[in-house]
Amino acid sequence: MRRFTGAFMLVTAVLIVAAAALTTALAGPAQAASGLGPARFGIRLVDVPVDEANNPRAFRYIIDHLNPGTTIHRRVQIANLSASAARIAVYPDAAVIRGGYFVGDVGETSSELTTWITVSRPSVSLAPDARAMVTVTIRVPRTASPGNVYGVIWAQETGRGKTGYGFNVLEVNRIGIRIYLSVGPGGPPPVNFDITSLTGTRSAGGQPLVLAQVHNTGGQAIDVSGYLKLTDGPGGLSAGPYQESGVTLAPGQSEPIKVVLDKQLPNGPWRALIELTSGITQRSAVATVDFSPAAGTNYLIIAVILLIVLVLLAGLAVWLIRRNRRSSPTTGHSDLVPAQPGR
């Protein structure tokens, strides 16, 4: 019995490892959420530089090119959207761009940029539905090196609550405004990007996908988003437009934009047109795509993993058979004592 229990546990472990490998192979990057539950407050940028007035990104984020020794001021508005009074902290934090995401830190992490930033009110106490202005000041030192720096201005509410089991928990909600700064003499670096490929595939679950590889060829960070439209499909079908959330890329970075389509969509071929925008910079690409299983690579990954599992199971079976043969006695006696009938 112990042999079979051990064998079952070993097989289970093999299957878990295979499933984990499959998940790792097929999963995309995920962006971590900050805070528990929905936020009951808001933050928005009030001031926009005159030379960025035509840039939609400048209405959401602090975006600027600054020469060393320059000081700028930007106002942000904090709003209490709850039915009770709230105390909201306001502070700068470090941020990075990786894997196609703008990732703000969540622990008041210091960076070169955060040492340049001060806020006029580190915290605000607001009545229900009240609002308050906070001025963000950025002073770039004269010794600052040329380059791009990123950060975030967080508005954060901290409170205590109880779980369903009566335990106290610390609840933290935070929302923020991104900061994109380029530093150096002269004017701002150019904004530019290319769509280097446009391909069709299917996920492991059979979901048709279009992948657009985007490369930031400019000198500033970009937030790329747009839409995809399919035409000239089987029987003259058309589909879309499909909106996609896009990616954030630092200069020199390249990441795919993944557009998830209807699972019932025919394989194709289709004429795919993708239109992408970052601020006022636009790019488009056209390609013929197909969603046949042979066009994707995920099924090959599944086949390889299943083959590995089968080989391991076959090896396990051979090992158990040989072990049972070696341990089976040809003669012997029983150690059991027959029960005596009652008197």
N, C-alpha and C positions, 0 to 999 in steps of 0.2 A: 504493500500500500504506500509506503514511504517513497518507493521508487517512482510510482505513478504520480504522487503528489509533487515530487521534485521535478519530474518531467513536465507536468502541467505548468508549474511555476516558471520553468525555463522557457517553454513555448510562449507563455504570456509575456515574459520579459522581451523575447525576440520580437513579438508583435508590437509591443509598446515602443521599442527602439525604432522599428520600421515606420510606425505611425509618426513618431517624432521627427524622423528624417524626412518623411514626406511633407509634414507640416513646414519644416524649415525650408525645404526646397521650393515650396509653392507659395508660402506666405509673403506678403509685401510688408513694407515698413508701416509701422503704426505710430501714431502721434499720441503721447500720453496726455490724459486729462489732468487738469489741476483743480483740486477742490472736490467736495462732496455735495451732490445735489445741485439744483439750478441756482444761478446767481440771482440775487434780488436787488441788484444795483447795476449801474452802467457807467461807462467812461467813453468820452468822445473827444476828438481833437477839434479845437475851435479855430486856431490860426493856421493859415496856409501861405507859404511864400509866394510872392507875386510871380516869380519866374517859374513856379510850378502850378500856376492856376489852371492850366489845361491838362494837368496830369491827374487822372482819377485816383491814383494811389496816394497822392499827397493830401487828399481829404480824409484818409483813413490812418495814415502813418506819418511819423516825423521823418521826412526825407529832405536831405540837403547836401550840398557840397560846400565845405568850409575850409578857408585858408587857415594855417596855424596862427594863433593869436586872436581868432574871431570868437565873439560871444553872441549867442542867439537866445531868444525867449519864445516859448510856445505855451499857450494856455490850453489846459484840458478841463473839461467839465465832468464832475462826479455827480451822479443822480441816485438818490435812494428811491427804489421802485417798490419797496415793501410797505406794509401797513403799520409798521412799527419803527421806532427810532433806530438808527444804525450808526456805528462808529467804523469808519473805513480808513485803512492805512494806504498811503501813497508813497511808492519808493521805486528807484531804478534798480534794474537787475541785468546781469549778463545774458547774452544770447549768442547762439551759433546757427549756422545754416548747414545742415547735413541731411543726406538721403532724400532731398527734395522738400524738406520741411524747415520752417523757421522755428527754432526751439528756444523758448525763453527759460532761464533757470527759475527755480522756485524757492531759493533760500537766501535771497539777498547776496548773491555771489558777486564778488568784486571783479572788475575787469578794467582795462585801460579806459574805456568809455565811461563806466560808472563813476570813476574818480573825477570826471569832468562835469558831472550832473548834480544839481541841487534842485530841490522842490520847495516851493514857498510854504507849503503846509504838509508836513509828514503824515498827518491824519486829519480827518474831518468828521464832525458829529452832525448828523442830518436827521431832521424830523421826517415823518412819512411824506413822500413825494417831493422832498426838498432837493435843491441843487446847490453846488458850490464850485467855484473856480479855483484851480491850482495852477501856478505858473512853474513851468519846467525851464530851468536855465542850463545851457550847455556852454562851457568855457573851454575852448580848445587851446592848450598851451602852445607857446611859440616853438617849443622843442618837439612838438608832435610829429611823428613819422608819417609820410604819405601812405595812404591805403584806405581800405574799407573797414569800418567798425560797426558792430550791431549790438543792440540792447533792447530793453523793453521797460515801459513805465507801468508797473502793476498797481491796480486798485484792489485791495484785499480786505475781506471781512472774515473775522475769526470768531467762532462761538463754540459753545458746548451743547451737546445733545445726548440723547439716549438711544441705544439700539433696541431692537425688539426683545432682547433678553435683559434689559435694564442696566447695561453697562454704559458708563459715561464715555463719550468720544469727543475728540477735538475736531470740529468741522472748519474747513478752510475753503473759501470761495475766492477765486481771483480771476480778473479779466484785465487785459492790457492793451497798450498801444505800442506797436513796433517802432524801433528807431533804426533807420538806414542812413549812415553818414559816410561820405567819401571825403577824405582829408588830403589836402595838398595844394601847392601853388597853382595859380591860373584857374581856368574854367573846369567844369565838371567833366569826368571821363564819359565816353560815349556809352549809350545803351544799345545793345545789339544781341540778337540770338538767332540761331538757325534750327530748323527742323531737319535733322540728318537722316531720318528714316520713318516710314509709315507702314506698318505691317499688321496683318490679321492673324489671330490664333484663337484657341479655345482653352478655357481653364480645365482643371482636372474634373470639375463637375459638369463640363459641357457648355459653360457659358461663353458665348462669343465675345472677343475682346479686340480692340484696336489699340496698338501701342505706337505712340509718337515719341521718338527720341529727340529731346530738346537739349541744345548745347548753348551755354551762355558765352558768347564770343566778345562781349563788351567789357567795360571797366567798372560797372556797377551791378549790385544785386538786382534781380528781377523776380516778379511774381507773375507767372505765365498761366493764363486760363483762356478758355474759348469754347468752341463747339465743333462737333463733327456731323457731317451729313453724308448719307449713302445714296447713290443713284445708280441707274443702269444695272440693277440686280436681276436675278432670274425672273423672266416674264416681264421685264421692264419695271420691276418694283423699285420704290424709293423708301427710305427710312430716315428718321431724324427731323430736325437737328437734335443731337444729344449734347447736353451741357456737361462739362467736366470741371472739377475743382482746381486742377492744375498743380503746379509745383513752384517752389521757390529755389532759386539757384544763385550762388555766389559766382563771381567771375571765374571762368574756366571750368565750372562744374557742368555735368551732363547727367540727366535723369529721364526716364520714360514717363510720359503721361498716359495713364491707362483709362480708356473709355469702355465701360461695361455696357453691353447691349442686351436686347431681349433674347432669352434662351431659345425661343422658337424661330429666330431669324434664319432663313435659308443659308446654306453654305456660301453661295455666290457662284461666280465672282461678282464683286461690287466695285463701283468707282467711289473711292473715299476721298472726301475733301475736308481738311481740317483747317480752321481759322483760329490763330492764337494771338493774344494781345498781352503786353505788359506796359501799363501806362498808356502812352501814345504810340508805342512801337508795335507794329503788326507784322505777322508772317503767316504764310499759308503753304500747304503742300497737298499734292494730289497723287494717289497711287491706286492700283488695282489690288484689292485684298480678297482673301478667301478664308472661310472659317472651317474648312474640312479638317477632320482630325489629323490628317497627315501634315497639315500646315502648322500644327502646334508641336511643342516639345514636351508638354506636361505628360502626355500619355507614355512617352518613352521613359520618363522618370519613374512613373508608376510601374511599368513593366520591369524595369531594372530592380526596383525595390522588391516587387513580388517574387522575382527570380531568386534574389538573395534569401528571402524568407523560405522559399521552397527548398533551396539547397541546405539551409540550416536545419529545417525540419527533417529532411531525408537523412542528414548526418546524425541527428539526434536519434532517429528510429534505429539506424544501424548500430549505434553505440548501445542502446537499451537491449537490443536483441543479443548482442555479443556478451553483455554483462549478465543477462539472465541465464545464458548457456553456461557461463563459467561458474555461476553461484548456485545452480540447481543441483542438489545431491542425488546420486544414483541409488544409495541405500540410506536407511536411517530409521529412527524410531520416533514416536511421538512423546513429547514431554507432558501431554495432557493426562490428568488422572480422572478416570470416569467417576461420575457422581455416584455415591452410595444411595441405594434406595432407602427411603425412610422406614423406620421400625415402628 
